[in-house]
């Protein structure tokens, strides 16, 4: 039996919040579309109190910011980027161009062509998301994207030096100190000073995600990333301290971040709230994590591993940590998740910051139909065909008859023309 011991917010409450965000974003996008740089500047001044002569950082400004950082910070950024680059290069190596002869004289193939230009949004605010620069800018460059523009907001009126360093080391061609909807819109729509991109990627708050959604179609996007989600799958080999630590470690992302404990251990289910209360009292980000757990945290108690599996696939969480005796049992059977973290020795923070997999992942149950950001998202797999004279005479007859079934006279004539020209005695 599956028992929900603690529930989060209702679907009706979530829909109302989404409606308000949608209306705000729509008005801002219309303003930027109409007024360009002037609107972007007004919005930056309003939301970030930031209106420099130019939002784009010059090379000497970037170098100065990087030179002001401790050597250890640069070393750690380079270490993280080496891990992410290595995995992205391995992923790209698995994507090969193909060409086959399906019938004598008929050659079909596909090529993987990088998107020409990409805009990467790197969130700031309370948490300057240095790692998001690796995940977006670096991965795009590994894919072969020629032009990568990257935006991040100022931090209390000051450029976030570590984030700028990460963007530069990852290979960004243009770096802008610009945040929120105005950053995403400037890259997606273009302004007098910022050329539009072909694709927008990167996480952000609800307003950034909604701006990407409304711009989709004019530009491509990676995915619609909502609040960070985490799901802990635990059996009686786990303990309440580790479960609480890993739940709160992701709940601190924001007050709307869902954290779910899914367990077959009645002991852990009974102890989890007291352990969370203990940790919240000493966690520096306890105000945010506590609000997220209070409003969006869940505890679900199951009887069997099979129930854990069915609930986990139903929830389709962004991050799934498997703290069980046989974690690979879930790897072999689970189908709906953004990323799996197997065993007590790993955790979501590794994936978020350094281990090499990408941290931009599907939320809001999108894991049912998509994976996260990876090198393949920046590649267009396009097909081509080439047919010999003999083959076009043969396949043209099939095509002609199939077009006739569908009443496509113009299509049929395309096929008939080739049969007449190259078919000899079989000419239509």
Secondary structure, 3 states (H helix, E strand, C coil): CCEEEECCCCHHHHHHHHHHHHHHHHHHHHHHHHHCHHHHHHHHHHHHCCCCCCCECCHHHHHHHHHCCCHHHHHHHHHHHHHHHHHHHHHHHCCCCEEEEEECCEEEEEEEEECCEEEEECCCCCCCCHHHHHHHHHHHHHHCCCEEEEEECCECCECCHHHHHHHHHHCCCEEEECCHHHHHHHHHHCCCCCCCCCEEECCCCHHHHHHHHHHECCEEECCCCCCCCEEEEECCCCCHHHHHHHHHHHHCCCCCCCEEEEECCHHHHHHHHHHHHHHHCCCCCHHHHHHHHHHHCEEEECCCHHHHHHHHHHHCCCEEEEECCCHHHHHHHCCCCCEEEECCCCCHHHHHHCCCCCCCCCCCCHHHCCCCCCHHHHEEEEEEEEECHHHHHHHHHHHHHHHHHCCCHHHHHHHHHHHHHHCHHHCC
